[in-house]
Amino acid sequence: MRVFLVGAICVGFLLNLTTPSKAQALRISLAQRYGIVLRSFNANLSPAAATDMAQHVLLLASYYSLDPRLLVAIVGVESGWHTGAISPSGAQGLGQLMPSTADGLSVQALEKYENLDGTARYIRRLLNEYAKLPLERRYSLAVAGYNAGPDAVRRYGGVPPFAETQTYVQHVLSLWHRLRVQLPASAPAPPVFAKAHSPAIAVKPAPAKAESTVKVAVAAPDPIDPQALGLRERRALEGDAVLPAPKKTFGRWLARALGVH
């Protein structure tokens, strides 16, 4: 009985260390929170490596005006966040880019940060293609295009009737929805505090009628409002027109800027 109690205490202690409480989650950075999710896909990632990749995800998502949780979901379904993954059909790396796609995006598919850059740009391009559609429909077609190719989506006028593609879309969107509940898209803005008035200065109370006319700006709740997201994405970079030249991809620049080799 004593051995059982000691074992239970040890297990509880370990779970306390590995599972962040709500109070702990508030203290760790956004990249660390995303890193914990990446390690749930690939337990072989060290905390430092997972946090570093998560930081790249957040920066790339900001650069290409993407929801970072969509990028996490697609890579999670594609490769389970295994950087050296190669499929039987020849798709490579985190986002499982085909060699021809990687060449068109000017990235090295097996270099993790370049792969993430190419994956994010390709998703951005697909979202731009369906920019006028409602949010959920737009994301469904973009994810279907990532799996089956945009030509197949155009040919069938929607998600192609392929069992693999339909299952893929369902898995990615389901994971994306779960991540929207679990993670914020970006770090919350710091609270703004009104400046305290000097005790020596008499402050006149506002008229009673002004109380009903004062409007307080409230940040949009998570998940992101579709209209706000659509507006930001319409202002985003346009697919093919922004493909960088070889050896100058944003992923390579980002890796150098963060001191990653």
C-alpha positions as CSV (number, residue, x, y, z in Angstrom):
1,M,0.0,0.0,0.0
2,R,2.8,2.4,0.9
3,V,4.6,1.6,-2.4
4,F,1.3,2.4,-4.3
5,L,0.9,5.7,-2.5
6,V,4.5,6.7,-3.2
7,G,4.0,5.8,-6.9
8,A,0.8,7.7,-7.1
9,I,2.4,10.8,-5.6
10,C,5.3,10.5,-8.1
11,V,3.0,10.2,-11.0
12,G,0.9,13.1,-9.8
13,F,4.1,15.2,-9.5
14,L,5.3,14.3,-13.0
15,L,1.9,15.2,-14.5
16,N,2.0,18.5,-12.6
17,L,5.4,19.2,-14.3
18,T,4.4,18.2,-17.8
19,T,0.8,19.4,-18.0
20,P,0.6,23.2,-17.6
21,S,-2.2,24.5,-15.4
22,K,-4.2,27.6,-16.4
23,A,-2.0,29.7,-14.1
24,Q,1.1,28.3,-15.7
25,A,-0.2,28.8,-19.2
26,L,-0.6,32.5,-18.6
27,R,3.0,32.7,-17.6
28,I,4.5,30.9,-20.5
29,S,5.0,32.6,-23.9
30,L,2.7,32.0,-26.9
31,A,5.5,30.2,-28.7
32,Q,5.9,27.8,-25.8
33,R,2.2,27.1,-25.8
34,Y,2.3,26.3,-29.5
35,G,5.4,24.2,-28.8
36,I,3.6,22.1,-26.3
37,V,1.0,21.4,-29.1
38,L,3.7,20.5,-31.6
39,R,5.2,18.0,-29.1
40,S,1.7,16.4,-28.7
41,F,2.1,15.4,-32.4
42,N,5.8,14.5,-32.2
43,A,7.0,13.5,-28.7
44,N,10.6,13.3,-30.0
45,L,10.8,17.0,-30.4
46,S,12.7,18.6,-27.5
47,P,10.9,21.5,-25.8
48,A,13.5,23.9,-27.2
49,A,13.1,22.6,-30.8
50,A,9.3,22.6,-30.5
51,T,9.3,26.2,-29.2
52,D,11.7,27.3,-32.0
53,M,9.5,25.8,-34.7
54,A,6.4,27.3,-33.0
55,Q,8.1,30.7,-33.2
56,H,8.6,30.2,-36.9
57,V,5.0,29.2,-37.3
58,L,3.8,32.4,-35.6
59,L,6.1,34.6,-37.6
60,L,5.3,33.0,-40.9
61,A,1.6,33.2,-40.2
62,S,1.9,36.9,-39.4
63,Y,4.0,37.5,-42.5
64,Y,1.5,35.7,-44.8
65,S,-1.6,36.8,-42.9
66,L,-2.6,33.2,-41.9
67,D,-4.3,31.7,-38.9
68,P,-1.3,30.0,-37.3
69,R,-3.6,27.2,-36.0
70,L,-4.5,26.3,-39.6
71,L,-0.8,25.9,-40.4
72,V,-0.3,23.7,-37.3
73,A,-3.3,21.6,-38.3
74,I,-2.2,21.0,-41.9
75,V,1.3,20.1,-40.9
76,G,0.0,17.9,-38.1
77,V,-2.2,15.9,-40.5
78,E,0.5,15.9,-43.2
79,S,3.6,14.7,-41.3
80,G,2.7,14.7,-37.6
81,W,5.4,17.4,-37.3
82,H,8.2,15.1,-38.3
83,T,10.7,17.1,-40.3
84,G,12.2,14.2,-42.3
85,A,8.9,12.6,-43.3
86,I,8.8,11.3,-46.9
87,S,5.6,9.7,-48.3
88,P,5.4,6.7,-50.7
89,S,4.4,9.2,-53.4
90,G,7.6,11.3,-52.8
91,A,6.0,14.2,-50.8
92,Q,8.7,15.6,-48.4
93,G,9.1,17.3,-45.1
94,L,6.7,19.0,-42.6
95,G,4.1,20.1,-45.1
96,Q,4.7,17.1,-47.4
97,L,5.6,19.2,-50.5
98,M,6.1,17.4,-53.7
99,P,9.5,18.1,-55.3
100,S,7.9,20.0,-58.2
101,T,5.8,22.1,-55.8
102,A,8.9,22.8,-53.7
103,D,10.8,23.8,-56.8
104,G,8.0,26.2,-57.8
105,L,8.1,27.7,-54.3
106,S,12.0,27.9,-54.4
107,V,12.4,26.0,-51.2
108,Q,14.3,22.9,-50.1
109,A,11.5,20.5,-48.9
110,L,13.7,18.7,-46.3
111,E,14.9,21.9,-44.7
112,K,12.3,22.4,-42.0
113,Y,12.1,26.2,-42.0
114,E,12.0,26.5,-45.8
115,N,9.4,23.8,-45.9
116,L,7.3,25.7,-43.4
117,D,7.8,28.9,-45.5
118,G,6.7,27.0,-48.7
119,T,3.7,25.4,-46.9
120,A,2.5,28.8,-45.6
121,R,2.9,30.5,-48.9
122,Y,1.0,27.7,-50.7
123,I,-1.9,27.9,-48.2
124,R,-1.9,31.7,-48.6
125,R,-2.1,31.3,-52.4
126,L,-5.1,28.8,-52.2
127,L,-7.0,31.0,-49.7
128,N,-6.5,33.9,-52.1
129,E,-8.1,31.8,-54.9
130,Y,-11.3,31.4,-52.9
131,A,-11.3,34.9,-51.4
132,K,-14.9,35.7,-52.2
133,L,-16.4,32.7,-50.5
134,P,-17.7,32.4,-46.9
135,L,-15.0,31.5,-44.4
136,E,-15.8,27.8,-43.8
137,R,-16.3,27.1,-47.5
138,R,-13.2,29.0,-48.3
139,Y,-11.1,27.0,-45.9
140,S,-12.6,23.7,-47.0
141,L,-11.7,24.4,-50.6
142,A,-8.2,25.6,-49.7
143,V,-7.5,22.5,-47.7
144,A,-8.9,20.3,-50.5
145,G,-6.7,22.1,-53.0
146,Y,-3.7,21.5,-50.8
147,N,-4.4,17.7,-50.8
148,A,-5.8,17.1,-54.3
149,G,-4.5,20.2,-56.2
150,P,-6.5,23.4,-57.1
151,D,-7.1,22.0,-60.6
152,A,-9.1,19.1,-59.1
153,V,-11.2,21.6,-57.0
154,R,-11.9,23.7,-60.1
155,R,-12.8,20.6,-62.1
156,Y,-15.4,19.3,-59.6
157,G,-16.6,22.7,-58.5
158,G,-15.8,21.9,-54.8
159,V,-14.1,19.3,-52.7
160,P,-13.3,16.5,-55.1
161,P,-15.2,13.2,-54.6
162,F,-12.1,11.4,-53.6
163,A,-12.3,9.4,-50.3
164,E,-8.8,10.4,-49.3
165,T,-9.4,14.1,-50.0
166,Q,-12.7,14.3,-48.2
167,T,-11.3,12.5,-45.1
168,Y,-8.3,14.8,-45.2
169,V,-10.5,17.9,-45.3
170,Q,-12.5,16.6,-42.4
171,H,-9.5,15.8,-40.3
172,V,-7.7,19.2,-40.9
173,L,-10.8,21.3,-40.3
174,S,-11.7,19.3,-37.2
175,L,-8.2,19.8,-35.8
176,W,-8.2,23.4,-36.8
177,H,-11.5,24.0,-34.8
178,R,-10.1,22.2,-31.8
179,L,-6.9,24.3,-31.9
180,R,-9.0,27.5,-32.1
181,V,-10.4,26.6,-28.7
182,Q,-7.1,25.6,-27.3
183,L,-4.8,28.4,-28.6
184,P,-5.1,32.1,-29.4
185,A,-4.1,33.2,-32.9
186,S,-1.8,35.8,-31.5
187,A,-0.6,37.2,-28.2
188,P,-3.2,39.4,-26.5
189,A,-2.5,43.1,-26.4
190,P,-1.4,44.4,-23.1
191,P,-4.1,46.1,-21.1
192,V,-4.4,49.9,-21.3
193,F,-4.8,51.6,-18.0
194,A,-6.1,55.1,-17.7
195,K,-3.7,57.6,-16.1
196,A,-4.4,58.4,-12.5
197,H,-5.5,62.0,-11.8
198,S,-3.5,64.0,-9.4
199,P,-5.2,64.3,-6.0
200,A,-4.8,68.1,-6.2
201,I,-6.9,68.4,-9.4
202,A,-10.6,68.3,-9.0
203,V,-12.3,66.2,-11.7
204,K,-15.8,67.0,-12.6
205,P,-18.1,64.0,-13.0
206,A,-19.4,63.4,-16.5
207,P,-23.0,64.3,-17.2
208,A,-25.5,61.5,-16.5
209,K,-26.7,61.3,-20.1
210,A,-23.1,60.8,-21.4
211,E,-23.0,57.4,-19.7
212,S,-25.3,55.9,-22.3
213,T,-23.3,57.3,-25.2
214,V,-19.8,56.2,-24.2
215,K,-18.6,53.1,-26.1
216,V,-15.8,50.9,-24.9
217,A,-13.7,49.2,-27.5
218,V,-13.7,45.5,-26.9
219,A,-11.2,43.2,-28.6
220,A,-12.9,40.7,-30.9
221,P,-13.2,37.3,-29.2
222,D,-11.4,34.2,-30.3
223,P,-12.2,32.6,-32.8
224,I,-11.5,35.4,-35.2
225,D,-14.5,37.2,-36.6
226,P,-14.8,36.0,-40.3
227,Q,-15.3,39.5,-41.7
228,A,-12.3,40.9,-39.9
229,L,-10.2,37.8,-41.0
230,G,-11.4,38.2,-44.6
231,L,-10.5,41.9,-44.7
232,R,-7.0,41.2,-43.5
233,E,-6.5,38.4,-46.0
234,R,-7.7,40.5,-48.9
235,R,-5.0,42.9,-48.0
236,A,-2.4,40.1,-47.8
237,L,0.2,39.2,-50.3
238,E,-1.1,37.7,-53.6
239,G,0.1,34.1,-54.3
240,D,2.3,33.9,-57.4
241,A,3.1,37.6,-57.5
242,V,5.1,37.4,-54.3
243,L,7.1,34.2,-54.8
244,P,10.7,35.1,-53.8
245,A,13.7,34.2,-55.9
246,P,15.7,31.1,-55.0
247,K,18.0,31.4,-52.0
248,K,16.1,34.4,-50.7
249,T,13.0,32.8,-49.2
250,F,11.4,34.3,-46.1
251,G,12.1,31.0,-44.3
252,R,15.8,31.2,-44.9
253,W,15.9,34.9,-43.9
254,L,13.9,34.0,-40.8
255,A,16.2,31.2,-39.8
256,R,19.2,33.4,-40.2
257,A,17.6,36.3,-38.2
258,L,16.8,33.9,-35.3
259,G,20.3,32.4,-35.4
260,V,19.2,29.0,-36.6
261,H,21.5,27.1,-39.0
